[in-house]
Protein backbone atom coordinates (compact mmCIF):
# COMPACT_ATOMS: atom_id res chain seq x y z
CA UNK A 1 0.00 0.00 0.00
CA UNK A 2 1.41 3.36 -1.00
CA UNK A 3 0.41 6.83 0.03
CA UNK A 4 0.19 8.10 -3.59
CA UNK A 5 -2.83 5.91 -4.38
CA UNK A 6 -6.24 7.52 -4.13
CA UNK A 7 -7.95 6.21 -1.02
CA UNK A 8 -11.21 4.34 -1.30
CA UNK A 9 -12.68 6.21 1.67
CA UNK A 10 -11.25 9.34 3.26
CA UNK A 11 -11.91 12.08 5.79
CA UNK A 12 -10.40 15.52 5.41
CA UNK A 13 -10.35 18.08 8.23
CA UNK A 14 -13.45 16.43 9.64
CA UNK A 15 -15.27 18.04 12.60
CA UNK A 16 -18.40 16.89 14.38
CA UNK A 17 -19.82 18.96 17.23
CA UNK A 18 -22.89 18.27 19.35
CA UNK A 19 -24.75 21.09 21.17
CA UNK A 20 -24.12 21.32 24.88
CA UNK A 21 -26.83 20.37 27.31
CA UNK A 22 -28.87 23.26 28.68
CA UNK A 23 -26.73 25.81 26.88
CA UNK A 24 -23.45 24.28 28.01
CA UNK A 25 -20.31 23.91 25.96
CA UNK A 26 -20.57 21.93 22.73
CA UNK A 27 -18.95 18.50 22.59
CA UNK A 28 -16.21 18.34 19.95
CA UNK A 29 -16.56 14.63 19.29
CA UNK A 30 -14.45 14.71 16.11
CA UNK A 31 -12.05 17.61 16.07
CA UNK A 32 -9.98 17.77 12.91
CA UNK A 33 -9.46 14.26 11.53
CA UNK A 34 -7.71 13.16 8.35
CA UNK A 35 -8.02 9.44 7.71
CA UNK A 36 -7.71 7.15 4.67
CA UNK A 37 -8.84 3.61 3.97
CA UNK A 38 -7.53 2.01 0.76
CA UNK A 39 -8.90 -0.86 -1.28
CA UNK A 40 -8.14 -4.25 0.22
CA UNK A 41 -6.91 -2.72 3.47
CA UNK A 42 -8.02 -3.18 7.07
CA UNK A 43 -7.53 -0.13 9.28
CA UNK A 44 -8.07 -0.42 13.03
CA UNK A 45 -9.39 2.72 14.73
CA UNK A 46 -8.36 2.39 18.37
CA UNK A 47 -9.10 4.38 21.51
CA UNK A 48 -10.86 4.53 24.85
CA UNK A 49 -14.62 4.84 25.17
CA UNK A 50 -15.64 8.45 24.59
CA UNK A 51 -12.71 9.34 22.34
CA UNK A 52 -14.94 9.91 19.29
CA UNK A 53 -14.22 6.81 17.26
CA UNK A 54 -17.86 5.67 16.93
CA UNK A 55 -18.94 9.18 15.92
CA UNK A 56 -16.17 9.20 13.32
CA UNK A 57 -17.32 5.82 12.00
CA UNK A 58 -20.94 6.99 11.75
CA UNK A 59 -19.83 10.11 9.92
CA UNK A 60 -17.79 8.09 7.44
CA UNK A 61 -20.93 6.02 6.75
CA UNK A 62 -23.08 9.09 6.17
CA UNK A 63 -25.20 8.38 9.26
CA UNK A 64 -23.98 11.62 10.85
CA UNK A 65 -23.39 14.83 8.91
CA UNK A 66 -20.13 16.60 9.79
CA UNK A 67 -20.13 20.10 11.22
CA UNK A 68 -17.33 20.88 8.77
CA UNK A 69 -14.81 19.04 6.66
CA UNK A 70 -15.39 16.36 4.08
CA UNK A 71 -15.93 12.64 3.63
CA UNK A 72 -15.03 11.35 0.16
CA UNK A 73 -15.62 7.99 -1.51
CA UNK A 74 -13.35 7.15 -4.45
CA UNK A 75 -12.32 10.79 -4.52
CA UNK A 76 -15.88 12.19 -4.72
CA UNK A 77 -17.25 14.16 -1.75
CA UNK A 78 -20.18 12.50 -0.06
CA UNK A 79 -23.56 13.87 -1.14
CA UNK A 80 -26.13 13.86 1.66
CA UNK A 81 -29.17 13.97 -0.61
CA UNK A 82 -31.45 10.95 -0.22
CA UNK A 83 -30.75 9.23 -3.54
CA UNK A 84 -26.99 9.78 -3.52
CA UNK A 85 -26.66 8.73 0.11
CA UNK A 86 -28.65 5.55 -0.53
CA UNK A 87 -26.33 4.66 -3.42
CA UNK A 88 -23.28 5.25 -1.21
CA UNK A 89 -24.61 3.07 1.59
CA UNK A 90 -24.78 0.21 -0.88
CA UNK A 91 -21.00 0.53 -1.22
CA UNK A 92 -20.22 1.09 2.47
CA UNK A 93 -21.86 -1.27 4.95
CA UNK A 94 -22.04 -1.26 8.75
CA UNK A 95 -21.44 -4.21 11.08
CA UNK A 96 -22.46 -3.48 14.67
CA UNK A 97 -21.11 -4.80 17.95
CA UNK A 98 -24.20 -6.64 19.22
CA UNK A 99 -25.64 -9.08 16.65
CA UNK A 100 -28.70 -9.66 18.84
CA UNK A 101 -29.56 -5.96 18.64
CA UNK A 102 -28.87 -5.85 14.89
CA UNK A 103 -31.29 -8.65 13.98
CA UNK A 104 -35.07 -8.47 14.15
CA UNK A 105 -36.11 -11.45 16.32
CA UNK A 106 -39.23 -11.91 14.16
CA UNK A 107 -37.29 -12.20 10.91
CA UNK A 108 -35.73 -15.41 9.66
CA UNK A 109 -32.09 -15.49 8.62
CA UNK A 110 -33.19 -15.36 4.99
CA UNK A 111 -35.29 -12.24 5.57
CA UNK A 112 -32.50 -10.56 7.54
CA UNK A 113 -29.95 -11.07 4.76
CA UNK A 114 -32.37 -10.26 1.94
CA UNK A 115 -33.44 -6.98 3.55
CA UNK A 116 -30.64 -4.97 1.95
CA UNK A 117 -31.46 -6.27 -1.51
CA UNK A 118 -35.10 -5.30 -1.08
CA UNK A 119 -34.29 -1.83 0.22
CA UNK A 120 -32.14 -1.21 -2.85
CA UNK A 121 -34.63 -2.76 -5.28
CA UNK A 122 -32.42 -5.68 -6.27
CA UNK A 123 -34.76 -8.66 -6.08
CA UNK A 124 -33.28 -10.43 -9.12
CA UNK A 125 -31.73 -13.78 -8.14
CA UNK A 126 -32.49 -13.03 -4.50
CA UNK A 127 -32.30 -16.62 -3.18
CA UNK A 128 -28.97 -17.23 -4.92
CA UNK A 129 -27.48 -13.98 -3.64
CA UNK A 130 -28.65 -14.63 -0.08
CA UNK A 131 -27.18 -18.14 -0.21
CA UNK A 132 -23.90 -16.80 -1.60
CA UNK A 133 -23.66 -14.14 1.13
CA UNK A 134 -24.29 -16.70 3.87
CA UNK A 135 -21.66 -19.01 2.38
CA UNK A 136 -19.09 -16.22 2.25
CA UNK A 137 -19.89 -15.45 5.88
CA UNK A 138 -19.13 -19.07 6.78
CA UNK A 139 -22.67 -20.40 7.25
CA UNK A 140 -22.72 -23.56 5.14
CA UNK A 141 -24.76 -25.08 3.71
CA UNK A 142 -26.63 -21.77 3.56
CA UNK A 143 -30.06 -23.28 2.93
CA UNK A 144 -29.91 -24.92 6.34
CA UNK A 145 -30.05 -21.45 7.93
CA UNK A 146 -32.73 -19.85 5.74
CA UNK A 147 -35.68 -20.50 8.04
CA UNK A 148 -33.93 -20.18 11.38
CA UNK A 149 -34.57 -17.29 13.75
CA UNK A 150 -31.87 -15.39 15.66
CA UNK A 151 -32.69 -17.06 18.99
CA UNK A 152 -31.92 -20.42 17.41
CA UNK A 153 -28.34 -19.41 16.60
CA UNK A 154 -25.17 -19.05 18.64
CA UNK A 155 -23.61 -15.60 19.14
CA UNK A 156 -20.99 -16.31 16.50
CA UNK A 157 -23.61 -17.48 14.01
CA UNK A 158 -25.68 -14.34 14.60
CA UNK A 159 -22.65 -12.17 13.91
CA UNK A 160 -22.04 -14.12 10.70
CA UNK A 161 -25.65 -13.41 9.67
CA UNK A 162 -25.04 -9.68 10.27
CA UNK A 163 -21.88 -9.88 8.14
CA UNK A 164 -23.80 -11.77 5.43
CA UNK A 165 -26.38 -8.97 5.43
CA UNK A 166 -23.55 -6.54 4.68
CA UNK A 167 -21.95 -8.77 2.04
CA UNK A 168 -25.14 -9.43 0.06
CA UNK A 169 -24.84 -6.00 -1.61
CA UNK A 170 -21.19 -6.61 -2.62
CA UNK A 171 -19.85 -3.52 -0.82
CA UNK A 172 -16.34 -2.18 -1.31
CA UNK A 173 -15.83 -1.34 2.36
CA UNK A 174 -17.36 -2.32 5.68
CA UNK A 175 -17.16 -0.36 8.91
CA UNK A 176 -17.25 -2.71 11.86
CA UNK A 177 -17.87 -1.18 15.30
CA UNK A 178 -16.41 -3.51 17.96
CA UNK A 179 -17.38 -6.54 15.84
CA UNK A 180 -16.27 -9.19 18.35
CA UNK A 181 -16.65 -7.38 21.69
CA UNK A 182 -19.83 -9.25 22.64
CA UNK A 183 -18.55 -12.69 21.62
CA UNK A 184 -16.85 -15.42 23.61
CA UNK A 185 -13.08 -15.57 23.27
CA UNK A 186 -13.31 -18.88 21.43
CA UNK A 187 -15.48 -17.31 18.72
CA UNK A 188 -13.60 -14.04 18.31
CA UNK A 189 -10.76 -15.66 16.41
CA UNK A 190 -13.21 -17.21 13.95
CA UNK A 191 -14.83 -13.86 13.15
CA UNK A 192 -11.46 -12.13 12.80
CA UNK A 193 -10.28 -14.90 10.46
CA UNK A 194 -13.47 -14.40 8.45
CA UNK A 195 -12.77 -10.67 8.04
CA UNK A 196 -9.20 -11.39 6.96
CA UNK A 197 -10.46 -13.95 4.46
CA UNK A 198 -12.92 -11.45 3.00
CA UNK A 199 -10.07 -8.98 2.53
CA UNK A 200 -7.87 -11.57 0.84
CA UNK A 201 -10.56 -13.27 -1.27
CA UNK A 202 -12.78 -10.30 -2.20
CA UNK A 203 -10.44 -7.33 -1.81
CA UNK A 204 -12.87 -5.98 0.76
CA UNK A 205 -11.65 -2.96 2.73
CA UNK A 206 -12.60 -2.45 6.37
CA UNK A 207 -12.40 0.09 9.14
CA UNK A 208 -12.56 -1.82 12.42
CA UNK A 209 -13.44 0.30 15.45
CA UNK A 210 -12.08 -1.17 18.67
CA UNK A 211 -10.64 -0.37 22.08
CA UNK A 212 -8.53 -3.54 21.87
CA UNK A 213 -5.00 -3.16 20.49
CA UNK A 214 -4.63 -6.93 20.68
CA UNK A 215 -7.42 -7.23 18.13
CA UNK A 216 -5.70 -4.64 15.95
CA UNK A 217 -2.50 -6.70 16.04
CA UNK A 218 -4.37 -9.75 14.74
CA UNK A 219 -6.32 -8.14 11.94
CA UNK A 220 -5.12 -4.71 10.84
CA UNK A 221 -2.77 -3.52 8.12
CA UNK A 222 -2.69 -0.06 9.67
CA UNK A 223 -3.68 1.42 13.01
CA UNK A 224 -5.05 4.87 13.81
CA UNK A 225 -5.07 5.77 17.52
CA UNK A 226 -7.72 8.31 18.54
CA UNK A 227 -7.77 10.50 21.63
CA UNK A 228 -10.27 13.23 22.47
CA UNK A 229 -11.52 13.70 18.92
CA UNK A 230 -8.20 13.46 17.07
CA UNK A 231 -5.92 10.87 15.55
CA UNK A 232 -2.75 11.10 17.65
CA UNK A 233 -0.73 8.30 16.03
CA UNK A 234 -1.09 6.29 12.85
CA UNK A 235 0.98 3.93 10.75
CA UNK A 236 1.57 0.28 9.81
CA UNK A 237 0.44 -2.11 12.51
CA UNK A 238 3.95 -3.53 13.09
CA UNK A 239 5.37 -0.05 13.64
CA UNK A 240 2.62 1.20 15.95
CA UNK A 241 2.41 -1.91 18.10
CA UNK A 242 6.11 -2.72 18.41
CA UNK A 243 7.55 0.80 18.58
CA UNK A 244 4.76 3.20 19.61
CA UNK A 245 5.84 6.83 19.91
CA UNK A 246 2.84 8.56 21.46
CA UNK A 247 2.56 8.21 25.27
CA UNK A 248 -1.15 7.42 24.91
CA UNK A 249 -0.46 4.53 22.53
CA UNK A 250 2.22 3.30 24.92
CA UNK A 251 -0.29 3.38 27.78
CA UNK A 252 -2.88 1.43 25.77
CA UNK A 253 -0.30 -1.19 24.85
CA UNK A 254 0.98 -1.55 28.41
CA UNK A 255 -2.17 -3.40 29.51
CA UNK A 256 -1.61 -6.23 27.02
CA UNK A 257 -0.13 -9.48 28.43
CA UNK A 258 3.32 -8.73 27.00
CA UNK A 259 3.09 -4.96 27.31
CA UNK A 260 5.34 -4.60 30.36
CA UNK A 261 4.39 -2.68 33.49
CA UNK A 262 0.94 -1.07 33.08
CA UNK A 263 1.03 2.70 32.67
CA UNK A 264 -1.26 4.48 35.13
CA UNK A 265 -2.63 7.59 33.46
CA UNK A 266 -3.10 10.67 35.66
CA UNK A 267 -5.95 13.16 35.43
CA UNK A 268 -9.56 12.68 34.37
CA UNK A 269 -10.83 10.65 31.40
CA UNK A 270 -11.42 12.57 28.15
CA UNK A 271 -14.23 15.14 28.12
CA UNK A 272 -15.04 16.45 24.60
CA UNK A 273 -16.68 19.56 26.11
CA UNK A 274 -13.46 20.54 27.91
CA UNK A 275 -10.54 20.02 25.55
CA UNK A 276 -7.42 21.43 27.24
CA UNK A 277 -5.02 23.87 25.65
CA UNK A 278 -1.68 22.65 24.39
CA UNK A 279 -1.35 18.96 23.62
CA UNK A 280 -4.77 17.56 24.51
CA UNK A 281 -3.16 14.57 26.23
CA UNK A 282 -0.84 16.57 28.50
CA UNK A 283 -3.11 16.46 31.58
CA UNK A 284 -2.77 12.65 31.66
CA UNK A 285 0.65 12.21 30.07
CA UNK A 286 3.06 9.96 31.93
CA UNK A 287 6.04 11.41 30.05
CA UNK A 288 5.21 14.93 31.22
CA UNK A 289 4.40 13.76 34.76
CA UNK A 290 7.72 11.91 35.03
CA UNK A 291 9.75 15.02 34.21
CA UNK A 292 11.12 13.53 30.99
CA UNK A 293 9.44 16.18 28.83
CA UNK A 294 10.81 18.88 31.12
CA UNK A 295 14.33 17.49 30.77
CA UNK A 296 13.93 17.90 27.01
CA UNK A 297 12.80 21.50 27.47
CA UNK A 298 9.27 20.76 26.27
CA UNK A 299 7.06 21.30 29.33
CA UNK A 300 5.84 24.70 28.14
CA UNK A 301 5.12 23.40 24.64
CA UNK A 302 3.25 20.36 25.95
CA UNK A 303 1.04 22.50 28.18
CA UNK A 304 0.54 25.48 25.89
CA UNK A 305 1.13 24.65 22.22
CA UNK A 306 -1.23 22.49 20.20
CA UNK A 307 0.25 19.72 18.07
CA UNK A 308 -0.35 19.83 14.32
CA UNK A 309 -3.24 17.71 13.03
CA UNK A 310 -1.98 14.55 11.32
CA UNK A 311 -2.23 14.70 7.55
CA UNK A 312 -3.69 11.29 6.73
CA UNK A 313 -2.15 8.90 4.22
CA UNK A 314 -0.35 5.65 5.02
CA UNK A 315 2.93 6.86 6.51
CA UNK A 316 3.82 6.63 10.20
CA UNK A 317 2.75 9.89 11.91
CA UNK A 318 2.54 11.06 15.51
CA UNK A 319 1.06 14.13 17.24
CA UNK A 320 3.36 14.58 20.25
CA UNK A 321 5.96 17.27 20.95
CA UNK A 322 8.29 14.80 22.68
CA UNK A 323 8.02 12.18 19.93
CA UNK A 324 8.54 14.76 17.20
CA UNK A 325 11.66 16.14 18.90
CA UNK A 326 13.02 12.61 19.25
CA UNK A 327 12.43 12.09 15.54
CA UNK A 328 14.36 15.28 14.77
CA UNK A 329 17.24 14.19 17.00
CA UNK A 330 17.37 10.73 15.43
CA UNK A 331 17.28 12.25 11.95
CA UNK A 332 20.17 14.56 12.85
CA UNK A 333 22.19 11.61 14.16
CA UNK A 334 21.55 9.62 10.98
CA UNK A 335 22.53 12.61 8.84
CA UNK A 336 25.74 12.98 10.81
CA UNK A 337 26.55 9.30 10.46
CA UNK A 338 25.90 9.58 6.76
CA UNK A 339 28.32 12.50 6.54
CA UNK A 340 31.04 10.49 8.26
CA UNK A 341 30.54 7.57 5.90
CA UNK A 342 30.72 9.82 2.87
CA UNK A 343 34.00 11.28 4.06
TARA-V639516 format. One record per backbone hydrogen bond with DSSP energy under -0.5 kcal/mol. NH is the residue of the N-H (numbers start at 1). CO is the residue of the C=O. If there is no record, write none. Layout:
<<NH	CO> <NH	CO>>
//
This chain:
<<5	2> <8	37> <9	37> <10	72> <11	35> <12	70> <14	33> <15	68> <16	30> <18	27> <20	24> <23	20> <24	21> <27	18> <28	26> <28	272> <29	16> <29	27> <30	16> <31	229> <32	14> <33	14> <35	11> <37	9> <40	203> <41	38> <43	41> <43	206> <44	222> <45	43> <45	208> <46	44> <46	224> <47	210> <51	48> <56	52> <57	53> <58	54> <59	55> <60	56> <61	57> <62	59> <63	58> <64	58> <67	15> <68	15> <70	12> <72	10> <73	76> <74	8> <76	73> <77	75> <78	71> <80	78> <85	81> <86	82> <87	83> <88	84> <89	85> <90	86> <90	87> <91	87> <91	88> <92	88> <93	91> <93	173> <95	175> <99	97> <102	98> <103	99> <105	103> <107	104> <109	148> <110	146> <112	108> <113	109> <114	110> <115	111> <116	113> <118	114> <119	115> <120	116> <121	118> <122	117> <126	123> <129	125> <130	126> <131	127> <132	128> <133	129> <134	130> <135	131> <136	132> <137	133> <138	135> <139	134> <140	138> <144	141> <145	142> <146	142> <146	143> <148	145> <150	107> <152	149> <153	150> <158	154> <159	155> <160	156> <161	157> <162	158> <163	159> <164	160> <165	161> <166	162> <167	163> <168	164> <169	166> <170	167> <171	166> <172	91> <173	91> <174	205> <175	93> <176	174> <176	207> <177	95> <177	175> <178	176> <178	209> <181	178> <183	180> <187	184> <188	184> <189	185> <191	187> <192	188> <193	189> <194	190> <195	191> <196	192> <197	193> <198	194> <199	195> <200	196> <201	197> <202	198> <203	199> <204	198> <205	172> <206	41> <207	174> <208	43> <208	206> <209	176> <209	207> <210	45> <213	211> <216	212> <217	213> <218	214> <219	215> <220	216> <221	42> <222	42> <223	235> <224	44> <225	233> <226	46> <226	224> <227	230> <229	51> <230	227> <232	225> <232	230> <233	225> <234	317> <235	223> <237	221> <240	236> <241	237> <242	238> <243	239> <250	246> <251	247> <252	248> <253	249> <254	250> <255	251> <255	252> <256	253> <259	256> <264	262> <265	263> <266	284> <274	271> <278	304> <279	302> <282	279> <284	281> <285	281> <285	282> <289	285> <290	286> <291	288> <292	287> <293	287> <295	291> <296	292> <297	294> <298	293> <302	298> <303	299> <304	300> <305	301> <306	304> <310	231> <317	234> <319	232> <320	318> <324	320> <325	321> <326	322> <327	323> <328	324> <329	325> <330	326> <331	327> <332	328> <333	329> <334	330> <335	331> <336	332> <337	333> <338	334> <339	335> <340	336> <341	337> <342	338> <343	339>>
//
